[in-house]
Amino acid sequence: MKAIPSVESALKHLSSSALGKNHPRSMLTRSVQRVLAGARASIRSGRHAYGSTLEEIRESIIEEVEREVRTLALRALVPVLNATGVILHTNLGRSPLPAAAIEAIGETAGAYSNLEFDLVRGTRGKRDLLVLDALCVLTGAEDALVVNNNAAAVLLAINTLALGREVIVSRGELIEIGGSFRLPEVLERGGATMVEVGTTNRTSLADFEGALNHRTGALLSAHWSNYSIEGFVSRVDVRDLVRLGDRYGIPVIHDLGSGVLVDVDVLNMPGEMTVGESVSAGAHVVTFSGDKMLGGPQAGIAVGTVETIARMRRNPLMRALRPGKQILAALQATLGLYLDGGRSTEIPVLRMIGVSLEELQARSEKVAAGLQERVGKAADIKVRELVARVGGGAAPGSEIPSVGLELTNFSCSAGAFSAKLRAGRPPVIGRIVGETVLLDLRTVPAEQDSVLIDAVAEVLMNDA
């Protein structure tokens, strides 16, 4: 225990190096205290691996302090280069915003705005009305509102339509989304009782009708957001579910998830239902994300009938779930690109899906040549065909041919090399296959190719 340095002496050691100059003293103090507390616990347990002499123990603890401080920057929110080939990567922030949305945030974030002020009447307004018209035009819905994410939109719909009542859902659609958030739990928190019908792979309309009773508040259809079922499979089409609901006066909630607004044939995503198709099918409320296939900011969007959306808007939960002005500014600008003819190609997600293999091949060859020129024999760098995915709960199982780089024969393991890429500025996130690191250029913006070369070259040259 005598070998454990004091907080002050550890801070003094850090101040003598660049590590101590890159972070506020308060943050360094917290990191040092955390490491020293862990060291005390390890030594008391007798299971530490710091060494046998006091000097060895002290040096090991100081090294652990340095490692802890180095990770401070890695725990801050920073831009990264996504070279995974997963376009809507939930862990990497899903959809990059279009330039128009970024500009709109800048214009409104540092100024007052008419967020809840009606400029025509000079009276208090409602913030979701700012994007209502655009959403209705793009989807064909009668009304629309915006909350902070799609789970919130589903929660609001359930709580509004089925509080204290039952919601019937197919057992094959009891989805779990990232972070272990499960649809049954959302239903429970929404104040509804879930009634499962059918089986994992087959559910019929008769299953839904057989479960109807005087306590039924809503019928729910949920998109297979991050999985697919093949083989002996039967699902209830939302159109049939709507006809059943209309017959008994029961609303249908369609949790569409990703929110495709454009022709799926253009995106080469056959089988995906667009928001407009769901609205046309008659779903009373359709929920989807703003930061998935729509390509905008994180938001939950609900479109549907005037009566249903008006009820949701009056729900007291709406105040807890409403988005801020930056989100609405970015969403308004993104929707504007869809409305303005062919400007949807300015949306990064749609552009990444649509980029040609020829363009990716040419870019990959240029990046590979630039890297090889910089690093010489520090690694083997090859251009190879890859497989990208949409990700983010959109088009599960669909694959997109892609092109990128294969890096092998560096001086450490693929895992260690990938960790060094993540520690760079900017961090580069790729894929590991065996002892190979793959960098897919479909998810790297073309204007960032030179940045990718610099980031990877720095790691390879320092590693050589």
KENU-643548 format. One line per field, with one value per residue (C-alpha): x, y, z; residue number from 1; residue in three letters; chain. Coordinates in Angstrom, 3 decimals, padded with zeros to 6 digits, always signed. Layout:
c1: (X	...);
c2: (Y	...);
c3: (Z	...);
seq: (NUM	...);
type: (ALA	...);
mol: (A	...);
END
This chain:
c1: (+000.000	+002.952	+003.853	+000.589	+001.383	-000.682	-003.128	-000.924	+002.249	+000.441	-000.872	+002.621	+003.920	+001.208	+001.922	+005.479	+004.219	+001.925	-000.785	-001.344	-001.592	-004.447	-007.104	-008.515	-007.034	-010.462	-010.752	-007.202	-007.906	-010.994	-009.053	-006.183	-008.584	-010.322	-007.046	-005.704	-008.971	-008.721	-005.105	-005.991	-008.748	-006.430	-003.657	-006.048	-007.389	-003.865	-004.606	-002.738	-000.122	+001.784	+005.075	+006.868	+008.955	+007.636	+009.280	+007.769	+004.318	+004.573	+005.742	+002.957	+000.331	+001.728	+001.608	-002.017	-002.730	-001.191	-003.297	-006.423	-005.677	-005.035	-008.562	-010.119	-010.043	-011.474	-014.488	-015.376	-017.775	-015.629	-016.089	-014.904	-014.298	-016.788	-015.047	-017.215	-019.459	-022.534	-024.268	-026.678	-024.322	-026.218	-023.037	-021.497	-024.425	-026.497	-027.195	-024.688	-026.621	-026.816	-025.062	-028.413	-029.375	-026.047	-026.442	-029.984	-028.790	-026.128	-028.642	-031.115	-028.958	-027.282	-030.364	-033.942	-036.469	-040.199	-040.036	-043.376	-044.485	-046.992	-045.569	-048.913	-051.166	-048.558	-049.604	-048.148	-047.622	-046.873	-043.370	-044.324	-046.394	-043.113	-042.647	-046.255	-046.971	-043.767	-044.403	-047.991	-046.986	-044.210	-046.243	-049.824	-050.887	-053.535	-051.483	-048.038	-046.012	-042.378	-040.835	-037.250	-036.960	-039.048	-039.327	-040.854	-043.308	-044.411	-044.656	-046.786	-049.091	-049.581	-050.157	-052.652	-054.679	-054.425	-053.750	-055.182	-056.249	-054.838	-052.624	-052.588	-049.297	-047.843	-045.379	-043.030	-042.859	-041.825	-038.646	-035.636	-033.712	-030.202	-029.340	-031.745	-034.868	-037.710	-041.132	-042.957	-041.303	-042.282	-045.885	-045.770	-044.360	-047.026	-049.652	-050.996	-051.298	-049.647	-051.535	-049.334	-050.921	-049.633	-046.207	-042.670	-042.828	-046.539	-049.361	-052.731	-055.465	-057.668	-055.175	-055.723	-059.497	-059.661	-057.945	-060.312	-062.470	-063.997	-060.574	-058.707	-057.263	-055.123	-053.637	-049.884	-047.736	-043.963	-041.341	-038.693	-036.144	-032.931	-033.665	-035.410	-037.270	-037.157	-038.775	-042.247	-043.337	-046.640	-047.254	-050.367	-050.277	-050.929	-053.721	-055.588	-054.955	-056.451	-059.575	-059.971	-059.480	-061.961	-064.569	-064.405	-063.521	-059.990	-057.006	-053.910	-050.409	-047.697	-044.186	-042.346	-038.971	-036.603	-038.897	-038.233	-039.648	-038.336	-038.921	-037.371	-036.486	-034.157	-032.450	-032.434	-034.303	-037.141	-039.753	-039.354	-042.594	-042.400	-044.120	-046.467	-047.510	-048.252	-050.350	-052.183	-052.879	-054.917	-052.817	-054.188	-050.678	-047.337	-044.131	-040.573	-037.143	-035.703	-032.089	-032.365	-033.460	-034.894	-031.303	-031.962	-031.469	-032.466	-036.220	-039.362	-042.068	-045.724	-048.030	-051.633	-055.238	-056.206	-058.125	-055.347	-052.468	-054.521	-055.080	-051.360	-050.555	-052.816	-051.155	-049.214	-046.283	-045.831	-044.076	-041.580	-040.878	-040.805	-037.646	-035.591	-035.144	-031.906	-033.618	-036.587	-034.320	-032.315	-035.429	-037.092	-034.013	-033.753	-037.410	-036.877	-034.336	-036.974	-039.485	-037.061	-036.989	-033.843	-032.007	-032.534	-029.201	-027.626	-028.643	-025.509	-027.324	-029.044	-025.820	-023.857	-026.437	-026.419	-022.691	-021.511	-018.983	-016.928	-016.550	-015.673	-013.104	-011.402	-011.345	-010.027	-007.182	-006.237	-006.337	-004.329	-001.683	-001.490	-001.100	+001.509	+003.543	+003.479	+004.197	+006.286	+006.501	+004.915	+001.887	+000.375	-002.422	-004.797	-008.023	-010.753	-014.482	-016.491	-020.096	-021.753	-025.079	-027.708	-027.875	-029.770	-032.802	-033.418	-033.662	-032.362	-030.304	-029.857	-026.307	-024.755	-021.674	-018.839	-015.098	-012.425	-009.002	-007.527	-004.610	-002.399	+001.152	+001.473	+003.733	+000.997	-002.242	-005.285	-007.014	-004.108	-003.820	-007.552	-007.221	-004.464	-006.696	-009.439	-006.994	-006.010	-007.351	-009.755	-010.471	-010.872	-013.385	-013.027	-013.750	-011.533	-011.637	-009.042	-005.753	-007.010	-008.352	-010.923	-011.768	-014.974	-015.048	-018.805	-019.261	-016.337	-017.293	-015.174	-013.958	-012.523	-010.289	-007.166	-008.019	-008.295	-004.874	-003.285	-004.910	-003.986	-000.495	+000.281	-000.551	+001.431	+004.501	+004.510	+004.043	+006.855);
c2: (+000.000	+002.315	+002.028	+003.661	+007.258	+010.140	+011.899	+014.986	+013.127	+011.342	+014.683	+016.154	+013.263	+013.905	+017.642	+016.919	+015.179	+016.072	+013.920	+016.451	+019.389	+018.015	+017.798	+019.997	+019.307	+018.318	+015.549	+014.358	+014.269	+012.131	+009.676	+009.432	+008.851	+006.099	+004.280	+004.611	+003.318	+000.298	-000.240	-000.245	-002.782	-005.032	-004.926	-005.642	-008.654	-009.990	-010.572	-007.649	-007.978	-004.769	-006.458	-007.526	-004.513	-001.123	+000.521	-001.975	-001.517	+002.257	+002.276	-000.107	+002.091	+005.212	+003.402	+002.508	+006.173	+007.144	+004.562	+005.830	+009.431	+008.439	+007.019	+010.323	+011.659	+008.375	+008.752	+012.197	+012.669	+013.067	+012.529	+009.138	+007.616	+004.809	+002.219	-000.688	-000.781	-000.447	+002.693	+003.235	+002.208	+002.725	+002.800	+005.416	+007.836	+006.405	+008.919	+011.710	+014.918	+016.594	+019.946	+021.755	+020.342	+021.308	+024.825	+025.034	+024.014	+026.707	+029.357	+028.565	+027.269	+030.596	+032.761	+033.130	+031.427	+030.945	+027.507	+027.944	+031.294	+031.752	+034.532	+034.955	+035.352	+036.670	+034.066	+030.918	+028.159	+024.422	+023.270	+020.145	+022.251	+023.529	+020.280	+019.083	+020.198	+018.692	+015.347	+015.228	+016.040	+013.432	+010.636	+011.385	+011.458	+013.760	+014.868	+014.412	+015.062	+014.709	+013.347	+012.523	+008.977	+006.175	+004.273	+007.442	+007.638	+004.041	+004.686	+007.788	+005.945	+003.031	+005.297	+007.404	+004.646	+001.751	+002.991	+000.380	-001.777	-004.581	-004.367	-007.384	-008.146	-011.108	-013.195	-013.031	-009.235	-008.853	-007.095	-006.134	-003.059	-001.906	-001.602	-004.416	-002.283	-004.686	-003.988	-005.839	-003.519	-000.432	-001.694	-002.227	+001.255	+002.650	+001.329	-001.414	-005.169	-007.088	-009.976	-012.249	-014.144	-016.667	-018.267	-017.079	-017.869	-017.931	-015.603	-015.315	-012.702	-015.220	-015.179	-011.442	-011.695	-014.530	-012.352	-009.390	-008.497	-005.478	-004.598	-004.388	-000.911	-001.312	-003.721	-003.414	-004.337	-004.022	-004.010	-006.741	-004.063	-006.025	-009.638	-011.773	-015.077	-017.379	-020.658	-021.638	-018.069	-016.224	-012.623	-010.516	-007.720	-004.337	-003.751	-006.794	-005.724	-002.297	-003.869	-005.996	-002.986	-000.889	-003.646	-003.544	+000.122	-000.589	+001.555	+000.029	+001.167	+000.412	+000.644	+000.970	+001.719	+002.940	+005.285	+004.990	+007.986	+007.261	+004.489	+001.296	+000.138	+003.132	+002.027	-001.619	-002.590	-004.823	-005.786	-002.678	-000.793	+002.957	+005.318	+006.410	+002.807	+002.262	+005.438	+004.367	+001.008	+002.900	+002.541	+004.997	+005.902	+005.061	+005.602	+005.805	+007.263	+010.506	+009.321	+006.060	+005.827	+009.337	+010.527	+013.317	+013.933	+011.577	+011.951	+009.884	+010.729	+009.735	+010.292	+009.235	+010.320	+013.719	+012.202	+009.846	+012.305	+015.020	+012.665	+011.929	+015.634	+016.267	+013.502	+014.993	+012.718	+014.840	+017.520	+014.998	+013.528	+016.642	+017.516	+020.717	+023.481	+022.055	+018.735	+020.438	+022.748	+019.793	+017.748	+020.652	+021.109	+017.383	+017.142	+020.176	+018.211	+015.548	+018.190	+020.058	+017.783	+015.680	+017.165	+013.983	+012.865	+015.399	+013.177	+011.193	+007.937	+007.812	+008.819	+006.028	+003.434	+004.610	+005.088	+002.869	+000.046	+001.725	+004.850	+002.823	+000.804	+003.946	+005.561	+002.392	+002.101	+005.737	+005.374	+002.136	+003.742	+006.787	+004.619	+002.337	+005.353	+006.699	+003.515	+001.371	-002.193	-001.476	-003.514	-005.275	-003.161	-004.578	-003.477	-006.078	-006.588	-006.322	-006.555	-003.525	-003.354	-000.688	-001.464	+000.561	-001.721	-001.166	-003.977	-006.759	-009.303	-007.148	-006.918	-004.253	-005.079	-002.751	-002.160	-001.226	-002.065	-005.177	-004.561	-007.435	-008.133	-005.227	-005.652	-006.521	-008.480	-007.292	-006.519	-004.413	-002.612	-001.870	-000.460	+001.887	+003.042	+003.794	+005.806	+008.053	+011.459	+010.978	+007.431	+004.945	+002.150	-000.851	-004.573	-007.428	-010.780	-013.153	-011.254	-008.906	-005.381	-004.330	-000.710	-000.338	+002.910	+002.878	+004.444	+006.864	+010.159	+010.724	+014.061	+012.188	+009.819	+011.923	+012.041	+008.249	+007.954	+010.251	+008.480	+004.950	+005.969	+007.565	+004.341	+002.199	+004.446	+004.701	+000.954	+000.119);
c3: (+000.000	+000.643	-003.050	-004.153	-005.144	-003.815	-006.095	-006.066	-007.008	-009.861	-011.124	-010.913	-013.025	-015.627	-015.721	-016.796	-019.964	-022.848	-021.272	-018.516	-020.915	-022.984	-020.275	-017.474	-014.026	-012.675	-015.278	-014.590	-010.859	-011.384	-013.573	-011.072	-008.170	-010.110	-010.857	-007.296	-005.832	-008.116	-007.128	-003.417	-004.003	-006.059	-003.484	-000.591	-002.481	-003.015	-006.696	-008.219	-010.951	-010.269	-009.357	-006.187	-005.118	-004.054	-007.045	-009.505	-007.984	-008.114	-011.742	-012.759	-011.144	-012.817	-016.186	-015.481	-014.716	-018.063	-019.905	-018.174	-019.144	-022.760	-022.944	-021.862	-025.403	-026.703	-024.392	-025.741	-028.658	-031.790	-035.543	-036.805	-040.229	-040.703	-042.882	-041.698	-044.750	-042.492	-043.744	-040.852	-038.059	-034.805	-032.712	-034.998	-034.940	-037.794	-040.547	-041.282	-041.831	-045.241	-045.575	-045.703	-042.301	-040.755	-042.099	-040.721	-037.259	-037.355	-038.354	-035.574	-032.714	-031.980	-032.378	-031.262	-033.520	-034.000	-032.376	-030.623	-031.992	-034.805	-036.987	-038.781	-035.740	-033.315	-030.759	-029.196	-031.746	-031.742	-032.627	-034.571	-036.962	-038.435	-040.356	-040.532	-044.100	-045.480	-043.789	-045.029	-048.608	-048.623	-047.018	-048.020	-044.365	-042.940	-039.924	-038.376	-035.230	-034.165	-030.958	-030.022	-031.471	-032.938	-029.650	-028.187	-031.095	-030.479	-026.737	-027.330	-029.745	-027.333	-024.339	-026.288	-027.931	-025.503	-021.969	-019.608	-022.548	-024.683	-027.765	-030.071	-031.822	-033.696	-031.703	-034.711	-034.443	-030.801	-031.842	-029.773	-030.916	-029.956	-026.286	-025.257	-025.696	-026.366	-027.821	-024.991	-022.474	-024.482	-024.487	-020.752	-020.090	-022.381	-019.985	-022.247	-021.856	-024.664	-026.250	-028.394	-031.255	-033.775	-033.674	-034.307	-038.016	-038.875	-037.879	-039.620	-039.646	-037.857	-034.963	-034.568	-034.898	-032.372	-029.751	-030.112	-027.129	-025.398	-023.878	-027.199	-027.642	-030.762	-033.277	-033.761	-036.736	-036.257	-039.013	-038.858	-038.133	-037.599	-038.462	-041.064	-040.992	-043.993	-044.964	-043.712	-042.949	-042.962	-041.861	-041.792	-044.354	-042.772	-045.318	-044.034	-040.457	-041.212	-042.734	-039.597	-037.348	-039.315	-039.064	-035.269	-034.794	-033.527	-034.587	-036.213	-035.256	-037.820	-036.381	-039.687	-038.121	-040.800	-042.736	-046.475	-048.367	-051.877	-054.397	-052.992	-056.514	-056.854	-053.619	-054.696	-051.515	-052.767	-050.211	-048.065	-047.481	-047.812	-045.383	-048.156	-048.824	-045.135	-045.028	-048.205	-046.590	-044.003	-040.856	-038.307	-037.160	-038.794	-036.806	-038.143	-037.433	-038.708	-038.639	-040.559	-044.183	-044.071	-043.593	-041.100	-037.369	-034.563	-034.261	-034.052	-036.562	-036.377	-039.337	-039.698	-039.453	-038.089	-035.183	-034.097	-034.359	-032.620	-029.679	-029.506	-029.642	-026.618	-024.568	-021.580	-022.537	-025.650	-023.626	-022.239	-025.673	-027.848	-029.838	-029.572	-032.117	-033.580	-034.378	-035.993	-037.999	-039.320	-040.045	-041.857	-044.058	-044.808	-045.762	-047.975	-050.025	-050.727	-051.733	-053.986	-057.001	-057.269	-054.289	-052.248	-053.737	-051.358	-048.440	-047.479	-046.691	-050.071	-051.810	-050.101	-051.079	-054.681	-055.334	-058.203	-057.949	-060.663	-058.551	-055.453	-057.421	-058.724	-055.279	-053.613	-056.118	-055.542	-051.740	-051.875	-054.088	-051.816	-048.738	-050.303	-051.358	-047.804	-045.841	-048.181	-046.848	-043.452	-044.563	-047.550	-049.011	-051.596	-053.247	-052.916	-053.347	-050.139	-048.987	-047.375	-045.542	-044.977	-041.241	-038.643	-038.701	-042.406	-044.990	-042.702	-044.590	-047.684	-049.020	-051.210	-053.316	-052.398	-052.771	-050.267	-048.879	-047.327	-044.930	-043.774	-042.561	-040.158	-037.153	-034.624	-034.470	-036.396	-033.094	-031.849	-035.185	-035.189	-031.661	-032.877	-035.725	-033.207	-031.085	-034.001	-034.918	-036.494	-035.301	-038.145	-037.593	-039.906	-039.802	-038.653	-040.449	-039.029	-039.170	-041.887	-041.435	-044.026	-044.846	-046.902	-048.887	-049.451	-046.013	-046.313	-048.020	-051.125	-049.774	-046.762	-048.780	-048.138	-044.422	-044.416	-046.066	-043.472	-040.507	-041.602	-042.762	-039.396	-037.566	-039.997	-039.933	-036.132	-035.960	-038.353);
seq: (1	2	3	4	5	6	7	8	9	10	11	12	13	14	15	16	17	18	19	20	21	22	23	24	25	26	27	28	29	30	31	32	33	34	35	36	37	38	39	40	41	42	43	44	45	46	47	48	49	50	51	52	53	54	55	56	57	58	59	60	61	62	63	64	65	66	67	68	69	70	71	72	73	74	75	76	77	78	79	80	81	82	83	84	85	86	87	88	89	90	91	92	93	94	95	96	97	98	99	100	101	102	103	104	105	106	107	108	109	110	111	112	113	114	115	116	117	118	119	120	121	122	123	124	125	126	127	128	129	130	131	132	133	134	135	136	137	138	139	140	141	142	143	144	145	146	147	148	149	150	151	152	153	154	155	156	157	158	159	160	161	162	163	164	165	166	167	168	169	170	171	172	173	174	175	176	177	178	179	180	181	182	183	184	185	186	187	188	189	190	191	192	193	194	195	196	197	198	199	200	201	202	203	204	205	206	207	208	209	210	211	212	213	214	215	216	217	218	219	220	221	222	223	224	225	226	227	228	229	230	231	232	233	234	235	236	237	238	239	240	241	242	243	244	245	246	247	248	249	250	251	252	253	254	255	256	257	258	259	260	261	262	263	264	265	266	267	268	269	270	271	272	273	274	275	276	277	278	279	280	281	282	283	284	285	286	287	288	289	290	291	292	293	294	295	296	297	298	299	300	301	302	303	304	305	306	307	308	309	310	311	312	313	314	315	316	317	318	319	320	321	322	323	324	325	326	327	328	329	330	331	332	333	334	335	336	337	338	339	340	341	342	343	344	345	346	347	348	349	350	351	352	353	354	355	356	357	358	359	360	361	362	363	364	365	366	367	368	369	370	371	372	373	374	375	376	377	378	379	380	381	382	383	384	385	386	387	388	389	390	391	392	393	394	395	396	397	398	399	400	401	402	403	404	405	406	407	408	409	410	411	412	413	414	415	416	417	418	419	420	421	422	423	424	425	426	427	428	429	430	431	432	433	434	435	436	437	438	439	440	441	442	443	444	445	446	447	448	449	450	451	452	453	454	455	456	457	458	459	460	461	462	463	464);
type: (MET	LYS	ALA	ILE	PRO	SER	VAL	GLU	SER	ALA	LEU	LYS	HIS	LEU	SER	SER	SER	ALA	LEU	GLY	LYS	ASN	HIS	PRO	ARG	SER	MET	LEU	THR	ARG	SER	VAL	GLN	ARG	VAL	LEU	ALA	GLY	ALA	ARG	ALA	SER	ILE	ARG	SER	GLY	ARG	HIS	ALA	TYR	GLY	SER	THR	LEU	GLU	GLU	ILE	ARG	GLU	SER	ILE	ILE	GLU	GLU	VAL	GLU	ARG	GLU	VAL	ARG	THR	LEU	ALA	LEU	ARG	ALA	LEU	VAL	PRO	VAL	LEU	ASN	ALA	THR	GLY	VAL	ILE	LEU	HIS	THR	ASN	LEU	GLY	ARG	SER	PRO	LEU	PRO	ALA	ALA	ALA	ILE	GLU	ALA	ILE	GLY	GLU	THR	ALA	GLY	ALA	TYR	SER	ASN	LEU	GLU	PHE	ASP	LEU	VAL	ARG	GLY	THR	ARG	GLY	LYS	ARG	ASP	LEU	LEU	VAL	LEU	ASP	ALA	LEU	CYS	VAL	LEU	THR	GLY	ALA	GLU	ASP	ALA	LEU	VAL	VAL	ASN	ASN	ASN	ALA	ALA	ALA	VAL	LEU	LEU	ALA	ILE	ASN	THR	LEU	ALA	LEU	GLY	ARG	GLU	VAL	ILE	VAL	SER	ARG	GLY	GLU	LEU	ILE	GLU	ILE	GLY	GLY	SER	PHE	ARG	LEU	PRO	GLU	VAL	LEU	GLU	ARG	GLY	GLY	ALA	THR	MET	VAL	GLU	VAL	GLY	THR	THR	ASN	ARG	THR	SER	LEU	ALA	ASP	PHE	GLU	GLY	ALA	LEU	ASN	HIS	ARG	THR	GLY	ALA	LEU	LEU	SER	ALA	HIS	TRP	SER	ASN	TYR	SER	ILE	GLU	GLY	PHE	VAL	SER	ARG	VAL	ASP	VAL	ARG	ASP	LEU	VAL	ARG	LEU	GLY	ASP	ARG	TYR	GLY	ILE	PRO	VAL	ILE	HIS	ASP	LEU	GLY	SER	GLY	VAL	LEU	VAL	ASP	VAL	ASP	VAL	LEU	ASN	MET	PRO	GLY	GLU	MET	THR	VAL	GLY	GLU	SER	VAL	SER	ALA	GLY	ALA	HIS	VAL	VAL	THR	PHE	SER	GLY	ASP	LYS	MET	LEU	GLY	GLY	PRO	GLN	ALA	GLY	ILE	ALA	VAL	GLY	THR	VAL	GLU	THR	ILE	ALA	ARG	MET	ARG	ARG	ASN	PRO	LEU	MET	ARG	ALA	LEU	ARG	PRO	GLY	LYS	GLN	ILE	LEU	ALA	ALA	LEU	GLN	ALA	THR	LEU	GLY	LEU	TYR	LEU	ASP	GLY	GLY	ARG	SER	THR	GLU	ILE	PRO	VAL	LEU	ARG	MET	ILE	GLY	VAL	SER	LEU	GLU	GLU	LEU	GLN	ALA	ARG	SER	GLU	LYS	VAL	ALA	ALA	GLY	LEU	GLN	GLU	ARG	VAL	GLY	LYS	ALA	ALA	ASP	ILE	LYS	VAL	ARG	GLU	LEU	VAL	ALA	ARG	VAL	GLY	GLY	GLY	ALA	ALA	PRO	GLY	SER	GLU	ILE	PRO	SER	VAL	GLY	LEU	GLU	LEU	THR	ASN	PHE	SER	CYS	SER	ALA	GLY	ALA	PHE	SER	ALA	LYS	LEU	ARG	ALA	GLY	ARG	PRO	PRO	VAL	ILE	GLY	ARG	ILE	VAL	GLY	GLU	THR	VAL	LEU	LEU	ASP	LEU	ARG	THR	VAL	PRO	ALA	GLU	GLN	ASP	SER	VAL	LEU	ILE	ASP	ALA	VAL	ALA	GLU	VAL	LEU	MET	ASN	ASP	ALA);
mol: (A	A	A	A	A	A	A	A	A	A	A	A	A	A	A	A	A	A	A	A	A	A	A	A	A	A	A	A	A	A	A	A	A	A	A	A	A	A	A	A	A	A	A	A	A	A	A	A	A	A	A	A	A	A	A	A	A	A	A	A	A	A	A	A	A	A	A	A	A	A	A	A	A	A	A	A	A	A	A	A	A	A	A	A	A	A	A	A	A	A	A	A	A	A	A	A	A	A	A	A	A	A	A	A	A	A	A	A	A	A	A	A	A	A	A	A	A	A	A	A	A	A	A	A	A	A	A	A	A	A	A	A	A	A	A	A	A	A	A	A	A	A	A	A	A	A	A	A	A	A	A	A	A	A	A	A	A	A	A	A	A	A	A	A	A	A	A	A	A	A	A	A	A	A	A	A	A	A	A	A	A	A	A	A	A	A	A	A	A	A	A	A	A	A	A	A	A	A	A	A	A	A	A	A	A	A	A	A	A	A	A	A	A	A	A	A	A	A	A	A	A	A	A	A	A	A	A	A	A	A	A	A	A	A	A	A	A	A	A	A	A	A	A	A	A	A	A	A	A	A	A	A	A	A	A	A	A	A	A	A	A	A	A	A	A	A	A	A	A	A	A	A	A	A	A	A	A	A	A	A	A	A	A	A	A	A	A	A	A	A	A	A	A	A	A	A	A	A	A	A	A	A	A	A	A	A	A	A	A	A	A	A	A	A	A	A	A	A	A	A	A	A	A	A	A	A	A	A	A	A	A	A	A	A	A	A	A	A	A	A	A	A	A	A	A	A	A	A	A	A	A	A	A	A	A	A	A	A	A	A	A	A	A	A	A	A	A	A	A	A	A	A	A	A	A	A	A	A	A	A	A	A	A	A	A	A	A	A	A	A	A	A	A	A	A	A	A	A	A	A	A	A	A	A	A	A	A	A	A	A	A	A	A	A	A	A	A	A	A	A	A	A	A	A	A	A	A	A	A	A	A	A	A	A	A	A	A	A	A	A	A	A	A	A	A	A	A	A	A	A	A	A	A	A	A	A	A	A	A	A	A	A	A	A);
END
